[in-house]
Amino acid sequence: MGKMRKIGVIGSGSMGQALISGWTESGSSVVAVVRDVAKYQHLEKSLGIEVTGDRKALVDCDVVVIAIKPQIIKEILHEFQPFIADNAMVISVAVGITTEFIGKCFPQTVEIVKAMPNTPSQIHMGVTCISGGEKCSENSVAVAIELLSSVGEVFVVPESQQAAVGALSGSGPAYLFFLAEYLQQGAEQLGLGADLADQLIRATLRGSAELLAQSELAAADLRRQVTSPGGTTQAAMEVLDSRGVDQAIGAALAAGVNRSSELGKS
Ligand SMILES: NC(=O)c1ccc[n+]([C@@H]2O[C@H](COP(=O)([O-])OP(=O)(O)OC[C@H]3O[C@@H](n4cnc5c(N)ncnc54)[C@H](OP(=O)(O)O)[C@@H]3O)[C@@H](O)[C@H]2O)c1
């Protein structure tokens, strides 16, 4: 990492902690501002950061990260306004909250970036899509890319696509874990032991995801490699097709996009 930055994080739940872990490993100084210090004190040791209930700790942060729930942001973000430095860079990971909204809460800065990470950031294999706000400098976008690269891959997208990428890569891990849950249930119904099924599912998903990541072939071609005509996989895929799983996936993504715009409005 280039310059030593002081990063303030508002909200240290699953996403906040995932991001912090990448930053402390790359040598940044991080302070987490929490409302219940006792609940988060352990992060001082495990992540090597400062944990405080005092919002004044944000005053000398050159980057402030907002990782609280969208509903709470709407209610309380303005309370942080007096503690944000002039021209501080603000990165928000909240679904549905626009850079315009953040800019209205923090008029002392235009350096606002919206970021859509996902939970594999915990193991630094995340994907984050970022968008600079209307007046955000290129330098701030470059800093956001650098910071978020410490927990995985980063893509720059127009802010108008944030809801769509949120439904795809932000929520994406849940779709895979859902598949794992129901494979487990189905495997046990076939009489496989729970432990064996669990190990086979984790190894299969890992190997398949890595094959997809490494392959030059499209997903559909990789699927065809497993699906001999008239074979067992084909029989299974016909059931998924006949039950409309393909359409359900499209509808699920659309529901995520709708919910994002509701969260932005409420
Ligand atoms: N999880 C994902 O996969 C994902 C993906 C992309 C984007 N996001 C976005 O990331 C954000 C955080 O999500 P999450 O999953 O990490 O939620 P989470 O685990 O519930 O964490 C939310 C955090 O906000 C804290 N908080 C609430 N009010 C606060 C206040 N007044 N001052 C300081 N901290 C406060 C909570 O503290 P307490 O424990 O005291 O309540 C908690 O640490 C959301 O905006 C979400 O849209 C999440």
The ligand as an SDF file (V2000), in Angstrom:
LIG
                    3D

 48 52  0  0  0  0  0  0  0  0999 V2000
  -23.4840   -8.7050    4.1280 N   0  0  0  0  0  0  0  0  0  0  0  0
  -23.2910   -8.6060    2.8230 C   0  0  0  0  0  0  0  0  0  0  0  0
  -23.1290   -9.5920    2.0990 O   0  0  0  0  0  0  0  0  0  0  0  0
  -23.2360   -7.2440    2.1790 C   0  0  0  0  0  0  0  0  0  0  0  0
  -22.8510   -7.1380    0.8290 C   0  0  0  0  0  0  0  0  0  0  0  0
  -22.7910   -5.8620    0.2490 C   0  0  0  0  0  0  0  0  0  0  0  0
  -23.1190   -4.7370    1.0010 C   0  0  0  0  0  0  0  0  0  0  0  0
  -23.5030   -4.8900    2.3040 N   0  0  0  0  0  0  0  0  0  0  0  0
  -23.8520   -3.6870    3.0770 C   0  0  0  0  0  0  0  0  0  0  0  0
  -22.9810   -3.6090    4.1790 O   0  0  0  0  0  0  0  0  0  0  0  0
  -23.6390   -2.9180    5.2440 C   0  0  0  0  0  0  0  0  0  0  0  0
  -23.4260   -3.6840    6.5330 C   0  0  0  0  0  0  0  0  0  0  0  0
  -23.9750   -4.9760    6.3750 O   0  0  0  0  0  0  0  0  0  0  0  0
  -23.5520   -6.1730    7.3320 P   0  0  0  0  0  0  0  0  0  0  0  0
  -24.0160   -7.4020    6.6480 O   0  0  0  0  0  0  0  0  0  0  0  0
  -22.1350   -6.0240    7.7470 O   0  0  0  0  0  0  0  0  0  0  0  0
  -24.5160   -5.8410    8.5870 O   0  0  0  0  0  0  0  0  0  0  0  0
  -24.2830   -6.1960   10.1170 P   0  0  0  0  0  0  0  0  0  0  0  0
  -23.4510   -7.4160   10.2630 O   0  0  0  0  0  0  0  0  0  0  0  0
  -25.6490   -6.1350   10.7660 O   0  0  0  0  0  0  0  0  0  0  0  0
  -23.4390   -4.9450   10.6510 O   0  0  0  0  0  0  0  0  0  0  0  0
  -23.9940   -3.6790   10.8580 C   0  0  0  0  0  0  0  0  0  0  0  0
  -23.1080   -2.9580   11.8520 C   0  0  0  0  0  0  0  0  0  0  0  0
  -23.5880   -1.6060   12.0310 O   0  0  0  0  0  0  0  0  0  0  0  0
  -23.4480   -1.2950   13.3910 C   0  0  0  0  0  0  0  0  0  0  0  0
  -24.2020   -0.1270   13.7930 N   0  0  0  0  0  0  0  0  0  0  0  0
  -25.5470    0.0390   13.8200 C   0  0  0  0  0  0  0  0  0  0  0  0
  -25.8530    1.2620   14.2920 N   0  0  0  0  0  0  0  0  0  0  0  0
  -24.6660    1.8900   14.5550 C   0  0  0  0  0  0  0  0  0  0  0  0
  -24.3120    3.1630   15.0780 C   0  0  0  0  0  0  0  0  0  0  0  0
  -25.2470    4.0580   15.4320 N   0  0  0  0  0  0  0  0  0  0  0  0
  -22.9940    3.4790   15.2310 N   0  0  0  0  0  0  0  0  0  0  0  0
  -22.0360    2.5940   14.8900 C   0  0  0  0  0  0  0  0  0  0  0  0
  -22.3150    1.3520   14.4140 N   0  0  0  0  0  0  0  0  0  0  0  0
  -23.6150    1.0160   14.2490 C   0  0  0  0  0  0  0  0  0  0  0  0
  -23.8880   -2.5690   14.0790 C   0  0  0  0  0  0  0  0  0  0  0  0
  -23.5490   -2.5480   15.4390 O   0  0  0  0  0  0  0  0  0  0  0  0
  -24.4020   -3.3590   16.5480 P   0  0  0  0  0  0  0  0  0  0  0  0
  -23.8190   -4.7260   16.5720 O   0  0  0  0  0  0  0  0  0  0  0  0
  -24.1590   -2.5670   17.7940 O   0  0  0  0  0  0  0  0  0  0  0  0
  -25.8470   -3.3510   16.1170 O   0  0  0  0  0  0  0  0  0  0  0  0
  -23.0860   -3.5940   13.2440 C   0  0  0  0  0  0  0  0  0  0  0  0
  -21.7440   -3.6390   13.6650 O   0  0  0  0  0  0  0  0  0  0  0  0
  -25.1030   -2.7780    4.8560 C   0  0  0  0  0  0  0  0  0  0  0  0
  -25.3670   -1.4440    4.5060 O   0  0  0  0  0  0  0  0  0  0  0  0
  -25.2550   -3.6900    3.6510 C   0  0  0  0  0  0  0  0  0  0  0  0
  -26.1850   -3.1550    2.7300 O   0  0  0  0  0  0  0  0  0  0  0  0
  -23.5550   -6.0970    2.9100 C   0  0  0  0  0  0  0  0  0  0  0  0
  1  2  1  0
  2  3  2  0
  2  4  1  0
  4  5  1  0
  4 48  2  0
  5  6  2  0
  6  7  1  0
  7  8  2  0
  8  9  1  0
  8 48  1  0
  9 10  1  0
  9 46  1  0
 10 11  1  0
 11 12  1  0
 11 44  1  0
 12 13  1  0
 13 14  1  0
 14 15  2  0
 14 16  1  0
 14 17  1  0
 17 18  1  0
 18 19  2  0
 18 20  1  0
 18 21  1  0
 21 22  1  0
 22 23  1  0
 23 24  1  0
 23 42  1  0
 24 25  1  0
 25 26  1  0
 25 36  1  0
 26 27  1  0
 26 35  1  0
 27 28  2  0
 28 29  1  0
 29 30  1  0
 29 35  2  0
 30 31  1  0
 30 32  2  0
 32 33  1  0
 33 34  2  0
 34 35  1  0
 36 37  1  0
 36 42  1  0
 37 38  1  0
 38 39  2  0
 38 40  1  0
 38 41  1  0
 42 43  1  0
 44 45  1  0
 44 46  1  0
 46 47  1  0
M  CHG  2   8   1  16  -1
M  END
$$$$
